[in-house]
Amino acid sequence: MAETVEILGVTVDCVDFAATLAQIEEWVDARRADATAPTRQLCTVNPEYLVDARRNASFAAVLAQADLRVPDGAGVLWAARRAGHPLHERVTGSDGIYRISERAAQRGWRVFYLGAAPGVAESAASILRDRYPGLVIAGAYAGNPAAADWPDIAGWLAATQPDILFVAYGHPRQDAWIAAHRHELSASVAIGVGGAFDFVAGVQRRAPAWLQRLNLEWLYRLLREPRRWKRMVKLPVFVGLVLLAKREELD
């Protein structure tokens, strides 16, 4: 198992993309060899997740029960470094959807894209299939995390038997939805990817690469979507909580 670091009470796995892909491959192989193997949940943990987990016990429990909690966000890398666990890179859902889909095409994994607005999942799946020849699309559907939609979704997943299930319902609904249904899912691995489908389909634009390298993607999104300010306020809250926790530790 990977080394871990605790940040604001949440255990984060010290992994990069290479280690994450290797772990996913191990889980897919295990499920293909034994259909009774459990569905694994992967959560992309960013500062917003950590602040919300501190305030919401049920969400904290979802993260605690996940099989892999990857470091998504420059703030998480900063906090891990302060804790003496320098990490190599962010493992984001927006990048992961490409990296995992590419590996799926190489290995013959079946992938289901669930979530986002109507038509977006289908568009993202089509673009990824063109980008990675051989990618097997098990299905693509907007769906809804509401209980009323579960029977239909369960039926489609049972019929298509995906190895990888991407869920784009947004934080924290996607992670809670996976946790609630993981014992009924037919996928080997279920991953919450937030707005990744929108980025792939071109519905939303990601920050330029140079801003990503400067860890300023959050600022780009705030300027393009001012309505996100309530979410962005959690960033300084996160920094304050980390600094306070370190001070209390020293005292």
Phi, psi and omega in degrees: 000152181289154172297152181232162174224141179263126179234116181052039176086358180252132178278124179244134180280134182275076184234156170250187182295322181299314180292323179296314179296322179296320179292319178299316180299320178298318180292320179296315179299320181295318181290323178292329179281333183214106184296346179272356178298145185288154170287130181264143179249131176246128178245134177266104190269116175243176181305324179298319177301316186291322176293316181294323179295327179291331183264340189233105184296325181291323177289322176301323179292324177300313180295321181296328183270352180294154181275334178211129180239100187270153183279103180249106178128137180299327180296324179292319177297320178298313181294321179295320179296320177296331180274004178086020180231074179298134181252154187282320186197162173285142175245090189263154175293327182293326175272326184298327181298327176285311185296319181286321177297322177297314178296323178299318178297322180290325186260353181079023178286149176266132186238135177243132180251113186238125174124192183067186181287159180308131178088341184288317179299317179297318179295316180298316180299318180296317180295318180292324178295321177292324182286325183238087181306136182098350178297126181265112179272109177287327180176165177208129186200142180294306179059191183198142179287357179296147183302328183296334182274345186301315181303318179294315180297316179301320179295316180294319180293320179296324182284328186262340176050062179286152171276320181241131176240111173271132181238118184244063177263355183086154179282140357264006187297320183296320183288320177293322180296315179298315181298323182289330187247000189301329181282354177248356183280149179264356182281155174286318183223134176242131188227126173278128186235014174055236183268020185300322180298320180298320180292315180298316184282350180084010177292323175234152179256136173280161176297150175304155184303324183292327176288323176298319180295329178274005181061036180245022179299325180299322180291320179299315181293323179295319180293325180279331182229077183304336180295348179279004188300327181295326177286321182292335177301335181292341180296307176296329175298316179301312180301315179299318180294321179294316179296320179294318180297321178294319179296317179295325180294320180289326178291000000 
